[in-house]
Amino acid sequence: MQTRKLGNSNLEVSAIGLGCMGMSFSYGPAMDKQEAIALIRAAVARGVTFFDTAEVYGPFTNEELVGEALAPVRDRVVIATKFGFKPAANGESRWSELDSRPEHIKEAVEGSLKRLKVEAIDLLYQHRVDPNVPIEDVAGAVKELIQEGKVKHFGLSEAGVQTIRRAHAVQTVTALQSEYSLWWREPEAEVIPTLEELGIGFVPFSPLGKGFLTGKIDENTKLDESDFRNTIPRFTSEARKANQALVDLLGSMAEPKQATPAQIALAWLLAQKPWIVPIPGTTKLHRLEENIGAASVELTPADLRDIDDAASQIAVQGARYPEKMEQMTGR
């Protein structure tokens, strides 16, 4: 597996990471814990060194899973986690209320350190921008945690360019995590140029469009009733039917390269910038191997032009989040 550095930092990770959320939360029933541990360790054995979790996934159970799975190889991996939500009183994670007050950040980090079984968090993201707390206070709190040796690197998630600049002025931002793929290209307008200017790495989540770009979901696919994609406008049957054109494009590029649509989607992301590290999630070993294989798929400048030309003719249908969640992004 090739490695990449996140921006100007010395944080070096595998070119493709592993998003662990779906093993515990959000995409239907949670995996069996031992099967999930085996999958994470299989990723390590195949060269993956970058693992993504958050306290809100579960809540808490995903961090515990990642901590247990990676304990034997702690010195070989980079673990990223996130703070910024107030856990619901009944123990259910509902993305309901933001809380990035400095005292809450420090409390959240103590919990994450225990669950992850680590002495320091490699990369700590603010999960969503909290409009009630100045970003300078957030960055200042993380700076103190870095000085205390409890955190190594600071990241932001779904932040807008002004927030990124203000945070970076207080404490160097190592990475921004936001959605980015062929069916969500908004970061290209302002965010990616800002990251390049400031020397900040980019970690795209949902690089396969929450599974849609794999080509395994069509207008007739029935999702589990607990799958949060049921609430997403982009996943209505009508939107899926309209958006199939994008999957067809990936398929047409994949065939001559003996690749899959998912591999082309990931290879396209890797080709955008050398400091981009996508974190596709999966619950299946064969999908993990497929995603890792994307790092070996070469897209020529002509291929990239062809993809851009064709994609520019396709209008993706449907909002990417329900309205309440969309309001939490991009400030």
N, C-alpha and C positions, 0 to 999 in steps of 0.2 A: 504493500500500500504506500503510495506517495504521501508526503507530508506537506503541510502548508503552515506559514506563520500568519497569525491574525494581525494584520496591519503592521505597524512599526514595533509591536511588542516582541518579546522573546518567547511568546506562547506558541509552541509548535504542536500541531495536532494532525491526525490523519486527514487526508483530503476529503473524506466523507465520514461524518460522525453518525451517531445513532441517537435519535430522539426516542426517549423511553416512555413518554406519557401514555401512549396507547396500550401499554402492557397492563396498566392499572386503572385506566380512567378515560372516559369520553367516547371511545370508539366501540361501544358495546361492553359486554361483560369482561371483567378483569381476567387476565391469564392465570392459570395455575402458577403459584409462586415458584415452585421448583423448575417448571418449564421455562419461566421467564428468566430465572437465574442462569439456566443452561444456555438460553439464547444470547444473553449478554456476554457470557463467557465465550461462546462461539464467535461472537464479534471480535473479542480481544484476540482470540486465536487466529483470526483472519486479518489482523493488522489494524483494526479500529482502535483508536486511542482517545476518542472524544465522545463523552456521554452527557446527555442533556436530561435534566429533571427539574422539578420545582416543588416547593412545599405544598402548593395548592392541588397538585395532582394526587387525588385520592379522597381527601387531603392526607398528606404525610406518607401514605403507603408506598408511593413510588420512590421517594427518597430512601425509605428503608430497604426496598428491593434493590435499588442501585448500590446502596452502601454494602449490603451483604454480598451481592454478586461480585463486586470489584475489590472487596477487602484483600483477597489473596494477591492481587496485582496492582495494589494502590500506587506503587512507585512507577508504574508503566503507563498510567492513564491520566487524563484530564477530565475532571467532573465539573460540570456547570449546573448551578441551581439558581433559583429566583425567589425573591421576596416581593411583597407589595399588596397582597390581598389579606383581608381580615377573615380568618376561617369562620364559617357559619357556626352558630351556637350548637346546632344539632350534629356537628361533626361532618356534615356534608359540604363538599366543595361546590360553591355555586358562582364563582366569579362575581360575587354580589357587591362587595364593598371594598374600595381601595383603602390602603393604609400604609403610607410610606413615612410616617413620623419617625424621626431618628431613634426614639426609644423602642419603637416596634421593630425597626430593622435589626437592632442589636439583639432583641429577644428572638426574632425569627432565625437569626444566624446561629444562636446558641442551640436552637432546636435542630437546625439543619446539620450542624457539626455532629451532633449525637447520632442522628438517623443515618447520616452518610458514613459514620465511623471514621471520620478524618480529623486531623488537627488543624487543617486549613482548607478553605474552599478555593479551588483553582480559579473559578470564574463565577462571580456573583452578579446576576442581572437584577435590575429593577424590572418587575414583570410587566407593569403598565405605569405610565406616567400618572402621578397623583396630582390633580389640579389644586388640591388643598395644601400641598407642601412644596415650598420652593425647591427646585431641582438642586440648587446650591446646597441646601440643607441635607438632601439625600446624598449627594456626592461627598459632602463633608463627613457624614456618618460612616460611609463606606471607607473614606480615606483613613479615619480613625481605626477602623477594623483592620485595614491593611497594615497600619503602623503597629497594631497589636499582634500581627502575625496570624490573624484568624481568616483573612481573605488575601488572595494573591492578585487578582485582577477584577476590575469593575466593568460591568456591561449594562447596556440599556436594551429594552425590548419595545418595538413599535413606537419609538420616539420620533418626533419631528426634528427638523434641522436646527431650529433655535434651541430646543431643549438639549440636543446633542452638544452644541457649541457651549452652552452655559455650563453643562455638567463637566465637559472636558477641560474647561478653564479652572475648575476646582480640583478635580482628580482625573488623571488620564483615563479615558475610556478605551478599553482594549477591543471591545467588540459590540456591534449592534446586532440584535436578533430581531428580524421582522419577516413577515411573509414575503416571499419572492419566488416566482416561477413564470413559466410561459403564459400562465393564465392570470397572473397578478404582477404587473410590471411597473406599478406606480413608483417604487423606489428609484427607478432609473432617472426620473425627472430631477429630483433635488437631493435625495438621500445619498445615492451612490457617489455623485461628485463631491459631496461634503465629506463622506468617509475617506475618499481618496485624498482629498486636501489635508485632512487631519491625521491621516495614517491610522485609521480605525478599521479593524477587520469586520467582515459581514458574514453572519450566520443565518442563512435562509431557513425558516421553518416552513412546513407544508410545501417542500420543493416539488412534490408530486401532486399538488392540488388536492391535499387530503385524500389521496388515493385515486382521484379521477384520472390523472394523466397516465396511470398504469395501463389503461385500456380494459380493465377488469370490471368497470362499473358502467352500466348504460342506463337508458331511460326506464328500463323494466326492473332494475336491481332493487331488491327489497332489503333495506338496512334494518338491523336489530332495533327494537323500539327504544332502547336506552342509548342509541348512537346519536351524538349531538349533531351530526350532519343532517338529521331530519329537521333541524331548526334553521338550516342555512338556505337562504333564497337561491343560491347557486346550485343547490342539490335538489330542487324541485324536478319532477319528471320532465317538465317542459324545458327547463334550463339545461338539464343533462342532454336532452335530445339536440338542442341547439349547439351545445358546446362540444358535441362529438366531433365536430370538424377539426378541433385542435388535436384530439387524440388520433384522428385519421392522418393528420399532417405528421405527427411523431412516428406513426406506423410506417408511413411512406419513406421517411428518412432512415428508419431502423432496419428495414428489410435488407438493403444492399450492404449494410455493415454487420449483418448477422447479430443484431442487437435487438433490444425490446424498446417499446415506447418509453418505459420508465428510465431506461439507461440513456436514451437520447435526451430526455428532459433533464436528467442530472448532469450529463456531459455538457449540455448547453449552459447550465449554470456555472460549472467549473471553468468554462471557456470565457466567461464574461470578465473575470478579474482573477489574478493569482492569489488574492487574499479573501476569496469567497469559499466558505466551507458549509455545504448543505448538511442538514441533519434529518434525513428521512427516517420515519419510524416504521416499525413492522412488528408483527407477532409471529412471523413464520421464517424458518431457517432458509428456505429456498428464495424468499423475497430479500432477506438480508444479503444472500450471496449475489443475487441479481443487482441489488443496489451497489454493493461494493464493486461489482464488475464494471459499473459505469465509469470508474476512474481510469479504466483502460481503453475506453472508447474515444477515438480521435475524431474531432470535427474540424474540418479544414475551414479557412476563411470563406471559401465558396459555399460550404455547407451552412455556415452561420448566416451568410447573406441570404441563402435560399430559405432558411427557416424564418428569418426576420421578414423577408418579403411576403411569404405565405401567411405568417401569423398576423401581419398588419392588415390582411384582408378579412380576418375573422374577428367579429365583435362578440366578446365573451358575454354571456347573458347571466344576470342575477348578481345580487350583492354578495360579498364574501362572508359577511357576518349578519346576524340579526341586528337591528338598529341599536339596541342598548350596548352590545359589545363593540360595535363600530364606533360609538361615541368615546370609547376608551383608547382609541388608537390615534397615532400620528400627531400628537401635540408638539 
